Structure formats: structure tokens, C-alpha cells
Amino acid sequence: MRTFVKFVLLAEAFAVATYGLGWWIVPVIALVWGLLARGAGKARFAALAATTGWATLLLLDVSRGPVSVMATQLGAVMNVPSFVLYILTLIFPGLLAFCTTTLVPTVRKTATA
Amino acid sequence: MTKKVAAAVVLAALLFVGFHSVGPVPPMGSFLDPANGVWGSAAATNFPVIQDVALAGLQSPVKVLIDDRGVPHVFASSEDDAYRALGYVEARDRLFQMETQTRAAAGRLSEWAGPKLLETDRESRSLGLVWGAEKKFASYDKSSPAFKAMLAYADGVNWYIDHMKARDLPVEYRLLNARPIKWEPIYSLYFLSRMSLTLGFNDATLRRLKTQALVGKAAADALFPVNSPIQQPIQPNGSSQPTYNFTAVPDPGPPDSTVLAVAHIDQALANAIAFRKPTETADAIGSNNWAVSPKRTAAGHALLAGDPHLDLSLPSVWYEMHIVIPGKLDVAGVGFPGVPGVVIGFNRDVAWTFTNTGSDVNDYYQETVDNEANPSHYRLDGQWKPIEKRIEKYLDKNGTIIATDTLLFSHRGPMHRDFGHWLSMRWTVYDKSHEPDNFMKLGYAKNAGEWLDDMRDYVVPTQNGLVADRSGNIAIRSSGKFPLRPGDGRGDVIRDGSTSANDWTGQLPVEKYPFSLNPPQGFLASANQQPVDAAVNNAYMGSDWYSPWRAMRINALLRADSAVTPDDMRKFQTDPGSARAELFVPYFLAAAARVDSGGHANAELATAAALLAKWDRRYVRDDKGAVLFEAAMSELATRTWDELRDPRKKPGDADRLNYPEAQILVELMQTPKSVWWDDRSTPQHEDMDDILTSSLTAGYAGLLASKGAPEGDGWLWSKTRRANIYHLLRIPAFSALDISVQGGPSTLSPSSGAGTQGPSWRMVVELGTEVRAWATYPGGQSGAPSSSRYKDRIPSWTNGKLDQILFPRTPADLNRNRIVSSLTLTPR
């Protein structure tokens, strides 16, 4: 239960911060998470939370406007199927968070040294 | 360790593509961001049901109700507030389009696209549009309503730009990785200058001179005449039918080497305008308008139809609006995004619309300069006058200067050099005129007389302004500046620039403009034809007029209907009949019959003639005869005018073919043995019948080869002519392409091969006790490609349907079920 709450809070942090500040906040939050969190698997945890946060925002967009039309049009512009854009949108924050959190021990070690 | 290195590399790569564009791909971070990126843009296309916005500069609150057609009804208490609000609303709907149009007019597209659009920018600036707009803007009376409106409008646009959320950024900016520029009031004038290039640039001089170089002056004068041989003028000439004033077309003479150089001297200029030249032939473009007096309408109210044709684009060139200032102004219709106010529309008393007059308002002068390679002075009346120089810098996306040009101007206008000569161009677009004042005043007119007064000092582009009022008056006047020239008054020549005696001497007085008020025939119509019969008024206004096929058709329809209804007016707008086909088909059939009776017919000709005879001469989608007729007409022009093929041009060059209007072919048909009929590529001597029948046969054979047997679907008109409405960036996914439409060359709703021109706004207004209006256009109110309002009107446009325009007097009068969004703008 505690893990679930942590996950929801982290995902919400990614979503709210992205909404307020922009996409670049994702690695910043992941960095902070990496510094605060303990135990194994925290990179995967952060990646999933970031993806979930952005998925939530994407769902909000879908409920508000013609996102699928936009996806179809942009897919045609970029010469890729529209679902690729959705996947990219979800993978992008996940990878950012995963890579950042993975590098946290190195960052910590460098800072300590 | 490997894992960490990989993570570092991937993170670096992600951050790089997140912040930077890679090739054509925009920065992925801000692009994919679901809150502030492209997905947010999609969500932002639906306006909130209720929204309150503080807007600096307002004196009082403004209520803007968006109806279910996407039309803003702006209720304000002053003009200043209304146009400030309009700027905000138009920017919200059409920001990218407004900036694109501005950049196109100002020659600043390379700041988006880099060097690949540099030449387009150079050409645009070399025409002096910005130079002219700056002169106009500087000459404005700062207290004039239109000037104040442009300022207020700009404030509204900029307020929107400054306060819009990241998610509101139009998708095109994201793809270009660009941000909107600050809107300057002069941009409204840039757009109007650009529109004047589209509508007010007359190339008859060049066409005639090029022809003169090939076949001599006498023939060129006949092929590109000052007066149309078929007259169905805008100002009724007393004849209930078209009149035919045919004269013999002189035989082709020897090439005129004296004009050969000068005919090509302006190649740079020709190149400069080539990028905006329609890809259509004259028979495939053009606007219509007509009005009917109460005595010829079913309900006893005046009716007016507006049908301006322009390049089709998404978003549409027009934006529909309704502006109410209680007790002062209540006007609805369409205007240009970027220019405050209604251009075509109606108020509670008057309705109006325009077609292009197409008069000759630009002239060329051959200048004598002090230094051919690097001139600083030009000769005028025996003295050296300094040349005005203007440095133009072209920037790329990063703000780096990628090119610099020095533009030269005489007192007449921009100078161009080619083939060792210098030409300057005088054009009414460069005059210190104030067209926004004219357009703005129209909404206040109480009757046709006031409306005509408001257009008295209108300058450019010359327009056939049609007006009807609730008292039953209908009137039309070709308005704008018609320059007066010295000597024979002709403008389709290149004059000696070394003397001011060759300059314009003034302008035609308004009383001499083509005009009609409440004519006995009970209707008025214009379709870009010669506006007035030379027998009535022989003032030079232009030459090489469009053939009057559309004018003949609408006049025939109006003559035949003495109880016109608004629905009749609507149907006329997409009428598939063609005066051109009615005139030419009998010639083809008669020629085929004569050849047959002479024993020279072949099976192919007989079959083609039989198919053409069966055709009802209507361009409807399921028709199969139109395609044969058009193929034959194309062959006919090619075979007849072989003398006009420029031998120095390669096949496929756009300016290789310089054919006269189709009405000249009809004139030539009065001389069946003219040497013009001879096909110089064959050893025998052909006459008219030979060319008509060989054209019909060749057209038929070509269709068999390309489309199969006539029984198949390949011959369907719907498969031949389609409308193609491109997005401003020509992105297919944002465009509406390959749309089946009714109509063909020279019908009231002409369509053509490329399908990129067409009816840009169709409107019918009934001036009854309460004004009622119906309209549509090929697009939608929103400029956002993913919006449901981006191209929602295309189905009605395609099918010739019109939507009723809502015209509430107060916010409370607007049916609540029709309101999709309510915006309250309050002073800050």
C-alpha cells in the first residue's frame, strides 16, 4: 500500500510539474527521487511513474479535444503511424526518468568526492 | 559501469532532442509534452463554454458569443473596444495564418524556412509592396477611424500573443520551431498590398508585347484588344442580349524585333509575379456578383449574391464575424484575418459584395540611368534625379543575415533591370490610399447611396462594388483609381521614362466610372468582364478582358426568372451551364457535318461528334460529355494559336504559351479561311473546319488513350475536375484535396485542372423587413487543423448549400442552443 501511494504521489509530481513548468522538469524530479529513494528498482519505479504522469495528462487532453485527429495528422506529416507518436510521448518521460535515476549514484559519488 | 555509460548517453541524447530540433523534427521535449505541447494544442482547439479574460485598453466590457458555426458575435460599446476584441478573437482562431500572410507580403519567409525561400522573399520585396505600405501608413490621419481600429486591433492581437498559454501555440509554429512575432498595425496594410498584387496587377502589357514581338503590332492589338468583341457589360448597355462586335483579325505579321528586347526586359518582374500567378486559365477563375430588384423577386425584396473567387487555402482567406455597437454599428460578414472589420457583408439596411474589375492600373517606363551597372540617378525632363535606394536584409531562422539587396526606386516606383535596360513600374498600389477607411465605413451605410459615397475615394484594387438596400435599390459601380495617361491614354504599352509628360495625368472622375442604379432590366451582375461597353463610355480602363461567359450565363439566368427567390440565388451560384459551351459546341458539330457531307469524315470524328452532340452542355459530376469538349477546346487553342508559341521557350515552360481569350477564337471563327487557322507544322493549308474537326478528333483520341472507352467511368466529369484546398504550408495532412465539385471552365462556379482556385465565399442576402442572409466558404473558422471547425464548411460548399447566418441584435437574441462559447473581455 505504501509503495502504491508513493507511486501515485511520484506520478502526480511528474504530471503537475510538467503542467506547470514543462517537460524538462522530468529529469529534475527523477534526480530528486533518486537522491531520496532507497532500495533497488528505483529507476524502473521512476520511469513507470513518469510515464504514468504523462499518460494522465494525455488522457486529460483526449477528454478535452481532438487529440486523435492531431495524432493522425502529425503521423502523416512525419510519415509514421499515429500510434508511434503516442508511444513516443509515453516512452520519452520514462526514459528520461530511468536514465537520470540510474545515474544518481554516480552523481552522489561525484558530489561526495 | 556499462549500464551507467549507456544511461548517460541516452540521457544526453534525450536532452539534446528534447531541447533542439534535428533536421525537420522540432524539439521533442516541448513538442511531446502533453500539458504544453502539441497534444495540449489539440485540447485547446475547443474553447471553454464560459471564459472571462482581462484585456488591457478596453473602456468597457465586451461580450463575444461564438455560435455553432464558429462565428464570433462581438457586442461592444465603442469601435475601439470592438476592434481590440476582434484582434484578440481573430488571433485566437487564425494567428499562424495572420503571420504567414504578413511574412509573405513582407518577404520574411526565409526567417522561418531559411535560404530555400530566399528567392521568394527577394521577389516579394522587389515589387515594393512593403515600400508602398509604409508610405500609406505614414500618410494616415492618426485620428481616422481605420487607423485607430488598426491600432486597437494590433493591441488585441498582441494581448492574446503575450498571454496565451504554451498549449495555445498553433501546431504550425511547433513544426517550424518558431514563436509568433509581435503584431504591428502596419501588417494590416501589408496584407492589403498583397491582396492588391493578387487582384490589382495587370499583365496585359506584357502579354500583348510578347505577342507583338512574334506576330506584329496589328495582330497583337487584335488578339489582346482594348474592347471585348463580345459585350455583356456590368453597366447595362440597353441591349437585352449579349452583343457581338466582331472585326477581322489581321493575319500574323513578321516578328517585331523592336519590341523583342523590351518585351523581355521585365523578365525579372515577370519572375517576381510568377510565384503568385494562378495556375489556372482565365476560363477557370473569376468572381461573380448579382443583385435583383424587388420587382423581379418572389417576395418583393431586393436580393444580393456575393461569390468572390480567390486562391483556395486552409485556413480560408476569409473570417466570418458579426460586430455590434448598439446605436452605431451592426454589421456581419467576412473580413481578412489581420485586417480589422468586415469587407463583404451586410448590416440592418444594406448588403454589399465585390468582384475584381481587373483594370489596368500598373504601367512600365523605360528609364535612362547614369550608370547601367550601378545607377544612382535617372533622367527626367533633361535633369538627373536621384534614385531612392532601400537596403533589404534577409535573415535566416537564427537572425543571421543571409543576403542583402539594394532596391532602387524612381518617383514612379521600383526599378528592375534585365537585358540591359531599366524599367520602373507605376502602380496604384504605391499610392497613399486608405482602403481600410472605405471598408470600415461601409458597415455604417443606411442605404445604397451612402454606400456608394463611402466608396468614392477607394483606390486599389479596383472592384465592382455591388450594393442592395432595404428600400429596394440595387446599384453597381466599378470603383478604384483608373489612371489617366497622356496621348492615346493606353496603359498597355511601355513608355519613355525620361519625360514627365509620359506620367499619369490624373484619374478618371467618379462620374465616369462604370455605374448603374436600379436599371430597367431589374437586375445587375458582374463577373470580371469588361465593365462598360465602349460604345457607351470609351475611357481606357484596361484591355484583354476575361471572356464574358460567366456574365452571359448569369444574365441569361436572371432574364429567365422574374420571381427570384433566395434559393434560386443559391442555385445560380453552382449552376453547371456554360455560355462558352453553348457557343462553341455548335461550331464543332457544324464543322464535323460539313466535313462529313464533303465525304472526308472518318469513324473517329463521327463518334466524337455524336458524343458531343449528346452532351447537354452542363458540367455536372456524372456527365461524360464535358471532358470531351474540354479536350477538344484545348486542342483547338493549341492548333489555332501555333503562331504564338514562343520559339525560345521549351515545351512545359509556363510562359511559352500566351494565348488570347477564348472570345477571340469566336471572333476568328467569323473568318473561316483566315491564315491563323493554318497549322504551320503540316504541309497542307488548313482552314477552320479542318482545325475544328482535327481538334475534336485529337481530343477524342487522347481521351481514349488516357481514360479508356467513353462507356467507362474514366470520362466522368467528377474524375476530371477536383478542388484542391491546400494548407498554407502545403502540408497534405492539413489540406482538403481531391474534392469532387460541380462546374467547369467558364461556369459560374468554375473549376479547373489544378483546382486551387474557386469560390472563396458564397453569400445570399435578402433585404426584407428583417435582413436574412445565408453563406458558406471552403474551410472553417478555426485555423487549427485538428479542430472540428477547421474545415467543417467544406461539405456545404462542395454541395452548393448555404447556412443561415445568425444576426442577433443583442446577446439575449442569440438562441442559447446555438452558443458554443461565451467570452467576456473586461477592462484591466
Interface residues (C-beta under 8 A of the other chain):
Chain A: A15 T18 Y19 G22 W23 W24 P27 W54 L57 L58 L60 D61 V62 R64 G65 P66 V67 V69 M70 T72 Q73 L74 G75 A76 V77 M78 L85 L88 T89 F92 L95 L96 F98 C99 T100 T102 L103 P105 T106
Chain B: K3 K4 A7 A8 V10 L11 L14 L15 G18 F19 V25 M28 G29 S30 L32 D33 P34 A35 N36 G37 V38 W39 G40 S41 A42 A43 A44 T45 N46 A166 V171 L175 I731 P732 A733 F734 P785 S786 S787 S788
